[in-house]
Amino acid sequence: MTEYGIPIISPDWMVLLKYLAGRGKDEMDLMWLLREPGLVDRNRVLEIIEGLMGPAAFWAKQDMRSVFLEADFLDEKDRS
């Protein structure tokens, strides 16, 4: 994706990069990205993992689903 000739990373790929970086700031950014309504296509994130890892993607996808649940939990907690 480009904007004015400048390459821009999609939110789906940004989720993966933040997840892999794993620093405190990246984890906070990751939770923010996942909690923004309509910003990240979670199924697409899982498809990207599958495309990168093939059959070995099972555990990585399970771990990412756990991250999704954590973001949903935090979102629900904030609404209460």
N, CA, C and O atoms as a GROMACS GRO file, in nm:
protein
  320
    1MET      N    1   0.085  -0.116   0.000
    1MET     CA    2   0.000   0.000   0.000
    1MET      C    3   0.091   0.124   0.000
    1MET      O    4   0.189   0.128   0.074
    2THR      N    5   0.059   0.223  -0.080
    2THR     CA    6   0.139   0.345  -0.080
    2THR      C    7   0.049   0.466  -0.071
    2THR      O    8  -0.066   0.465  -0.115
    3GLU      N    9   0.102   0.567  -0.015
    3GLU     CA   10   0.036   0.696  -0.005
    3GLU      C   11   0.137   0.800  -0.052
    3GLU      O   12   0.241   0.820   0.011
    4TYR      N   13   0.106   0.866  -0.161
    4TYR     CA   14   0.197   0.966  -0.217
    4TYR      C   15   0.335   0.907  -0.246
    4TYR      O   16   0.437   0.975  -0.231
    5GLY      N   17   0.338   0.780  -0.289
    5GLY     CA   18   0.464   0.716  -0.322
    5GLY      C   19   0.544   0.666  -0.203
    5GLY      O   20   0.656   0.618  -0.218
    6ILE      N   21   0.487   0.677  -0.083
    6ILE     CA   22   0.555   0.633   0.038
    6ILE      C   23   0.493   0.500   0.081
    6ILE      O   24   0.372   0.493   0.103
    7PRO      N   25   0.573   0.394   0.094
    7PRO     CA   26   0.516   0.267   0.138
    7PRO      C   27   0.460   0.277   0.280
    7PRO      O   28   0.523   0.334   0.370
    8ILE      N   29   0.342   0.221   0.299
    8ILE     CA   30   0.277   0.222   0.430
    8ILE      C   31   0.241   0.079   0.466
    8ILE      O   32   0.188   0.005   0.383
    9ILE      N   33   0.270   0.040   0.588
    9ILE     CA   34   0.240  -0.095   0.634
    9ILE      C   35   0.093  -0.100   0.678
    9ILE      O   36   0.041  -0.004   0.735
   10SER      N   37   0.028  -0.212   0.652
   10SER     CA   38  -0.112  -0.227   0.692
   10SER      C   39  -0.120  -0.253   0.842
   10SER      O   40  -0.023  -0.302   0.901
   11PRO      N   41  -0.233  -0.222   0.904
   11PRO     CA   42  -0.249  -0.251   1.047
   11PRO      C   43  -0.233  -0.400   1.078
   11PRO      O   44  -0.186  -0.436   1.186
   12ASP      N   45  -0.272  -0.487   0.984
   12ASP     CA   46  -0.258  -0.631   1.006
   12ASP      C   47  -0.111  -0.671   1.019
   12ASP      O   48  -0.074  -0.748   1.108
   13TRP      N   49  -0.028  -0.619   0.931
   13TRP     CA   50   0.116  -0.646   0.939
   13TRP      C   51   0.177  -0.576   1.060
   13TRP      O   52   0.270  -0.630   1.121
   14MET      N   53   0.128  -0.458   1.096
   14MET     CA   54   0.181  -0.387   1.213
   14MET      C   55   0.158  -0.470   1.340
   14MET      O   56   0.243  -0.473   1.429
   15VAL      N   57   0.042  -0.536   1.347
   15VAL     CA   58   0.015  -0.624   1.461
   15VAL      C   59   0.124  -0.732   1.471
   15VAL      O   60   0.175  -0.758   1.580
   16LEU      N   61   0.157  -0.792   1.360
   16LEU     CA   62   0.260  -0.897   1.362
   16LEU      C   63   0.397  -0.842   1.402
   16LEU      O   64   0.468  -0.904   1.480
   17LEU      N   65   0.432  -0.727   1.349
   17LEU     CA   66   0.562  -0.669   1.384
   17LEU      C   67   0.569  -0.630   1.531
   17LEU      O   68   0.671  -0.652   1.596
   18LYS      N   69   0.462  -0.573   1.583
   18LYS     CA   70   0.459  -0.536   1.725
   18LYS      C   71   0.465  -0.661   1.813
   18LYS      O   72   0.533  -0.663   1.916
   19TYR      N   73   0.394  -0.764   1.772
   19TYR     CA   74   0.395  -0.889   1.846
   19TYR      C   75   0.535  -0.949   1.850
   19TYR      O   76   0.583  -0.991   1.956
   20LEU      N   77   0.601  -0.952   1.736
   20LEU     CA   78   0.735  -1.010   1.729
   20LEU      C   79   0.838  -0.928   1.804
   20LEU      O   80   0.932  -0.985   1.862
   21ALA      N   81   0.824  -0.796   1.805
   21ALA     CA   82   0.920  -0.712   1.875
   21ALA      C   83   0.914  -0.737   2.026
   21ALA      O   84   1.017  -0.748   2.092
   22GLY      N   85   0.792  -0.747   2.079
   22GLY     CA   86   0.772  -0.789   2.217
   22GLY      C   87   0.820  -0.696   2.327
   22GLY      O   88   0.818  -0.735   2.444
   23ARG      N   89   0.863  -0.577   2.294
   23ARG     CA   90   0.903  -0.483   2.399
   23ARG      C   91   0.778  -0.426   2.466
   23ARG      O   92   0.668  -0.438   2.412
   24GLY      N   93   0.796  -0.365   2.582
   24GLY     CA   94   0.682  -0.310   2.655
   24GLY      C   95   0.599  -0.214   2.572
   24GLY      O   96   0.477  -0.225   2.568
   25LYS      N   97   0.664  -0.120   2.505
   25LYS     CA   98   0.593  -0.023   2.421
   25LYS      C   99   0.521  -0.093   2.306
   25LYS      O  100   0.410  -0.056   2.271
   26ASP      N  101   0.584  -0.194   2.249
   26ASP     CA  102   0.522  -0.267   2.139
   26ASP      C  103   0.399  -0.343   2.186
   26ASP      O  104   0.299  -0.350   2.114
   27GLU      N  105   0.405  -0.399   2.305
   27GLU     CA  106   0.289  -0.470   2.359
   27GLU      C  107   0.173  -0.373   2.383
   27GLU      O  108   0.057  -0.406   2.356
   28MET      N  109   0.203  -0.254   2.432
   28MET     CA  110   0.099  -0.153   2.450
   28MET      C  111   0.040  -0.112   2.315
   28MET      O  112  -0.082  -0.100   2.301
   29ASP      N  113   0.126  -0.092   2.216
   29ASP     CA  114   0.079  -0.057   2.082
   29ASP      C  115  -0.007  -0.168   2.023
   29ASP      O  116  -0.109  -0.143   1.960
   30LEU      N  117   0.036  -0.293   2.045
   30LEU     CA  118  -0.037  -0.409   1.995
   30LEU      C  119  -0.178  -0.413   2.053
   30LEU      O  120  -0.275  -0.434   1.980
   31MET      N  121  -0.190  -0.393   2.182
   31MET     CA  122  -0.322  -0.392   2.246
   31MET      C  123  -0.407  -0.278   2.191
   31MET      O  124  -0.527  -0.295   2.169
   32TRP      N  125  -0.346  -0.162   2.169
   32TRP     CA  126  -0.421  -0.049   2.114
   32TRP      C  127  -0.472  -0.083   1.974
   32TRP      O  128  -0.589  -0.061   1.943
   33LEU      N  129  -0.385  -0.136   1.890
   33LEU     CA  130  -0.425  -0.171   1.753
   33LEU      C  131  -0.542  -0.268   1.752
   33LEU      O  132  -0.637  -0.251   1.677
   34LEU      N  133  -0.534  -0.371   1.837
   34LEU     CA  134  -0.638  -0.473   1.838
   34LEU      C  135  -0.769  -0.425   1.899
   34LEU      O  136  -0.874  -0.484   1.873
   35ARG      N  137  -0.764  -0.320   1.978
   35ARG     CA  138  -0.885  -0.271   2.043
   35ARG      C  139  -0.956  -0.161   1.963
   35ARG      O  140  -1.068  -0.123   1.996
   36GLU      N  141  -0.893  -0.112   1.859
   36GLU     CA  142  -0.956  -0.010   1.775
   36GLU      C  143  -1.059  -0.077   1.683
   36GLU      O  144  -1.023  -0.164   1.604
   37PRO      N  145  -1.186  -0.038   1.694
   37PRO     CA  146  -1.291  -0.103   1.615
   37PRO      C  147  -1.264  -0.093   1.464
   37PRO      O  148  -1.242   0.015   1.410
   38GLY      N  149  -1.267  -0.209   1.399
   38GLY     CA  150  -1.255  -0.214   1.253
   38GLY      C  151  -1.117  -0.187   1.196
   38GLY      O  152  -1.102  -0.182   1.074
   39LEU      N  153  -1.016  -0.170   1.279
   39LEU     CA  154  -0.883  -0.136   1.229
   39LEU      C  155  -0.808  -0.260   1.179
   39LEU      O  156  -0.748  -0.257   1.071
   40VAL      N  157  -0.811  -0.366   1.256
   40VAL     CA  158  -0.734  -0.486   1.224
   40VAL      C  159  -0.828  -0.599   1.184
   40VAL      O  160  -0.928  -0.626   1.252
   41ASP      N  161  -0.795  -0.664   1.076
   41ASP     CA  162  -0.867  -0.784   1.033
   41ASP      C  163  -0.795  -0.903   1.095
   41ASP      O  164  -0.693  -0.949   1.044
   42ARG      N  165  -0.849  -0.953   1.204
   42ARG     CA  166  -0.783  -1.060   1.279
   42ARG      C  167  -0.769  -1.187   1.195
   42ARG      O  168  -0.668  -1.257   1.206
   43ASN      N  169  -0.868  -1.217   1.113
   43ASN     CA  170  -0.856  -1.334   1.026
   43ASN      C  171  -0.741  -1.317   0.928
   43ASN      O  172  -0.670  -1.413   0.898
   44ARG      N  173  -0.722  -1.196   0.880
   44ARG     CA  174  -0.610  -1.168   0.788
   44ARG      C  175  -0.477  -1.187   0.859
   44ARG      O  176  -0.382  -1.241   0.801
   45VAL      N  177  -0.468  -1.145   0.985
   45VAL     CA  178  -0.345  -1.165   1.063
   45VAL      C  179  -0.312  -1.314   1.069
   45VAL      O  180  -0.198  -1.354   1.049
   46LEU      N  181  -0.414  -1.396   1.097
   46LEU     CA  182  -0.392  -1.541   1.104
   46LEU      C  183  -0.355  -1.598   0.967
   46LEU      O  184  -0.273  -1.690   0.958
   47GLU      N  185  -0.414  -1.544   0.861
   47GLU     CA  186  -0.378  -1.588   0.725
   47GLU      C  187  -0.232  -1.554   0.692
   47GLU      O  188  -0.163  -1.634   0.629
   48ILE      N  189  -0.188  -1.438   0.735
   48ILE     CA  190  -0.049  -1.398   0.710
   48ILE      C  191   0.046  -1.494   0.783
   48ILE      O  192   0.145  -1.538   0.726
   49ILE      N  193   0.014  -1.526   0.907
   49ILE     CA  194   0.096  -1.621   0.983
   49ILE      C  195   0.101  -1.755   0.909
   49ILE      O  196   0.208  -1.814   0.894
   50GLU      N  197  -0.015  -1.801   0.864
   50GLU     CA  198  -0.021  -1.928   0.790
   50GLU      C  199   0.063  -1.921   0.663
   50GLU      O  200   0.134  -2.016   0.630
   51GLY      N  201   0.055  -1.809   0.593
   51GLY     CA  202   0.131  -1.794   0.470
   51GLY      C  203   0.281  -1.792   0.493
   51GLY      O  204   0.358  -1.841   0.411
   52LEU      N  205   0.322  -1.735   0.605
   52LEU     CA  206   0.464  -1.728   0.636
   52LEU      C  207   0.520  -1.860   0.688
   52LEU      O  208   0.633  -1.897   0.658
   53MET      N  209   0.439  -1.931   0.767
   53MET     CA  210   0.490  -2.049   0.837
   53MET      C  211   0.438  -2.182   0.784
   53MET      O  212   0.492  -2.287   0.819
   54GLY      N  213   0.336  -2.179   0.701
   54GLY     CA  214   0.280  -2.303   0.648
   54GLY      C  215   0.228  -2.393   0.758
   54GLY      O  216   0.166  -2.345   0.853
   55PRO      N  217   0.252  -2.523   0.747
   55PRO     CA  218   0.199  -2.618   0.845
   55PRO      C  219   0.251  -2.595   0.987
   55PRO      O  220   0.187  -2.637   1.083
   56ALA      N  221   0.364  -2.529   1.001
   56ALA     CA  222   0.421  -2.503   1.134
   56ALA      C  223   0.352  -2.387   1.205
   56ALA      O  224   0.392  -2.350   1.315
   57ALA      N  225   0.250  -2.330   1.145
   57ALA     CA  226   0.185  -2.210   1.199
   57ALA      C  227   0.088  -2.239   1.313
   57ALA      O  228   0.041  -2.145   1.377
   58PHE      N  229   0.056  -2.363   1.339
   58PHE     CA  230  -0.048  -2.395   1.437
   58PHE      C  231  -0.028  -2.324   1.571
   58PHE      O  232  -0.118  -2.256   1.618
   59TRP      N  233   0.089  -2.340   1.631
   59TRP     CA  234   0.112  -2.282   1.764
   59TRP      C  235   0.122  -2.131   1.760
   59TRP      O  236   0.078  -2.063   1.852
   60ALA      N  237   0.180  -2.077   1.654
   60ALA     CA  238   0.187  -1.931   1.641
   60ALA      C  239   0.047  -1.872   1.630
   60ALA      O  240   0.019  -1.767   1.687
   61LYS      N  241  -0.041  -1.939   1.555
   61LYS     CA  242  -0.179  -1.892   1.542
   61LYS      C  243  -0.253  -1.904   1.675
   61LYS      O  244  -0.332  -1.816   1.711
   62GLN      N  245  -0.229  -2.012   1.749
   62GLN     CA  246  -0.291  -2.027   1.880
   62GLN      C  247  -0.246  -1.916   1.974
   62GLN      O  248  -0.326  -1.860   2.049
   63ASP      N  249  -0.117  -1.883   1.970
   63ASP     CA  250  -0.065  -1.777   2.056
   63ASP      C  251  -0.125  -1.642   2.017
   63ASP      O  252  -0.157  -1.561   2.104
   64MET      N  253  -0.140  -1.617   1.887
   64MET     CA  254  -0.200  -1.492   1.843
   64MET      C  255  -0.347  -1.485   1.885
   64MET      O  256  -0.395  -1.377   1.921
   65ARG      N  257  -0.417  -1.596   1.881
   65ARG     CA  258  -0.556  -1.597   1.930
   65ARG      C  259  -0.562  -1.560   2.078
   65ARG      O  260  -0.656  -1.495   2.122
   66SER      N  261  -0.462  -1.602   2.155
   66SER     CA  262  -0.454  -1.564   2.297
   66SER      C  263  -0.435  -1.414   2.312
   66SER      O  264  -0.492  -1.352   2.402
   67VAL      N  265  -0.357  -1.355   2.224
   67VAL     CA  266  -0.336  -1.210   2.225
   67VAL      C  267  -0.469  -1.140   2.192
   67VAL      O  268  -0.504  -1.039   2.254
   68PHE      N  269  -0.542  -1.194   2.094
   68PHE     CA  270  -0.673  -1.137   2.061
   68PHE      C  271  -0.766  -1.140   2.183
   68PHE      O  272  -0.835  -1.043   2.212
   69LEU      N  273  -0.766  -1.254   2.254
   69LEU     CA  274  -0.851  -1.266   2.373
   69LEU      C  275  -0.811  -1.166   2.481
   69LEU      O  276  -0.896  -1.108   2.548
   70GLU      N  277  -0.681  -1.147   2.498
   70GLU     CA  278  -0.633  -1.050   2.596
   70GLU      C  279  -0.682  -0.909   2.561
   70GLU      O  280  -0.725  -0.834   2.649
   71ALA      N  281  -0.674  -0.873   2.434
   71ALA     CA  282  -0.721  -0.742   2.390
   71ALA      C  283  -0.872  -0.728   2.414
   71ALA      O  284  -0.918  -0.623   2.458
   72ASP      N  285  -0.947  -0.833   2.385
   72ASP     CA  286  -1.092  -0.831   2.408
   72ASP      C  287  -1.124  -0.818   2.556
   72ASP      O  288  -1.216  -0.746   2.595
   73PHE      N  289  -1.048  -0.890   2.639
   73PHE     CA  290  -1.068  -0.882   2.784
   73PHE      C  291  -1.042  -0.740   2.834
   73PHE      O  292  -1.121  -0.685   2.910
   74LEU      N  293  -0.932  -0.680   2.791
   74LEU     CA  294  -0.901  -0.542   2.833
   74LEU      C  295  -1.007  -0.445   2.786
   74LEU      O  296  -1.045  -0.352   2.859
   75ASP      N  297  -1.056  -0.465   2.665
   75ASP     CA  298  -1.160  -0.378   2.613
   75ASP      C  299  -1.288  -0.389   2.696
   75ASP      O  300  -1.349  -0.288   2.730
   76GLU      N  301  -1.326  -0.511   2.727
   76GLU     CA  302  -1.447  -0.534   2.809
   76GLU      C  303  -1.429  -0.478   2.949
   76GLU      O  304  -1.521  -0.418   3.005
   77LYS      N  305  -1.310  -0.496   3.005
   77LYS     CA  306  -1.281  -0.444   3.140
   77LYS      C  307  -1.292  -0.292   3.142
   77LYS      O  308  -1.346  -0.235   3.237
   78ASP      N  309  -1.242  -0.226   3.040
   78ASP     CA  310  -1.250  -0.080   3.033
   78ASP      C  311  -1.393  -0.030   3.021
   78ASP      O  312  -1.426   0.079   3.068
   79ARG      N  313  -1.478  -0.109   2.956
   79ARG     CA  314  -1.618  -0.068   2.939
   79ARG      C  315  -1.701  -0.086   3.065
   79ARG      O  316  -1.805  -0.023   3.081
   80SER      N  317  -1.654  -0.174   3.156
   80SER     CA  318  -1.730  -0.202   3.280
   80SER      C  319  -1.715  -0.091   3.381
   80SER      O  320  -1.771  -0.099   3.490
   0.00000   0.00000   0.00000
